[in-house]
Amino acid sequence: MRNYKDIPIADFAGRLEAMTQDEVFSVMSDLEAASEGADGSEREEVLSRIALIEEEIQKRFPGQLLAPYREWKKRNR
């Protein structure tokens, strides 16, 4: 996984807007994997970034929740 936790959260949020759809989905997948092995404050940090990505996906795909991400994930297994 790329080291997204080293990027300040405000910068991370700004970078999401500039990412392609595949980049956003890839980061989401990386962070989901990271959340499984994280604990304590590290887990909270990862989950806060996941929440930002969820918001970005909902902006890009109104009313579809995370369906586009789930479809991408199935195609890229």
DRENPA-803280 format. One record per residue (C-alpha): x, y, z. Coordinates in steps of 0.02 Angstrom, whole numbers, padded with zeros to 5 digits, always signed. Example, Ala and Ser with C-alpha at 12.3 -4.5 7.8 and 13.67 -1.06 7.14 Angstrom:
2
+00615-00225+00390 +00684-00053+00357 
//
This chain:
77
+00000+00000+00000 +00057+00175-00036 +00090+00273+00123 -00066+00380+00125 -00063+00393+00314 +00091+00504+00300 -00007+00635+00201 -00098+00760+00312 -00284+00726+00308 -00326+00896+00230 -00201+00865+00089 -00267+00689+00067 -00445+00754+00044 -00385+00880-00086 -00288+00748-00181 -00442+00637-00195 -00530+00766-00303 -00388+00761-00430 -00377+00571-00438 -00452+00467-00576 -00591+00346-00535 -00471+00199-00540 -00350+00288-00425 -00487+00325-00298 -00546+00145-00302 -00368+00080-00287 -00334+00189-00135 -00497+00131-00057 -00446-00050-00082 -00273-00017-00008 -00349+00069+00143 -00476-00069+00172 -00333-00194+00178 -00235-00080+00295 -00384-00063+00412 -00388-00251+00439 -00213-00252+00513 -00221-00086+00603 -00264-00055+00784 -00296+00092+00899 -00260+00265+00832 -00189+00196+00670 -00356+00111+00634 -00449+00272+00671 -00336+00365+00549 -00365+00235+00412 -00553+00235+00442 -00560+00425+00431 -00475+00416+00261 -00596+00280+00205 -00739+00395+00254 -00666+00534+00145 -00653+00415-00001 -00833+00358+00025 -00886+00541+00017 -00786+00566-00144 -00866+00412-00223 -01038+00475-00175 -01000+00644-00255 -00947+00560-00416 -01090+00434-00418 -01240+00517-00333 -01370+00396-00267 -01264+00242-00302 -01179+00231-00132 -01028+00117-00153 -01097+00010-00295 -00970+00076-00423 -00828+00032-00305 -00896-00142-00271 -00913-00173-00459 -00734-00112-00488 -00673-00225-00349 -00757-00377-00428 -00678-00339-00597 -00504-00316-00521 -00490-00470-00412 
//
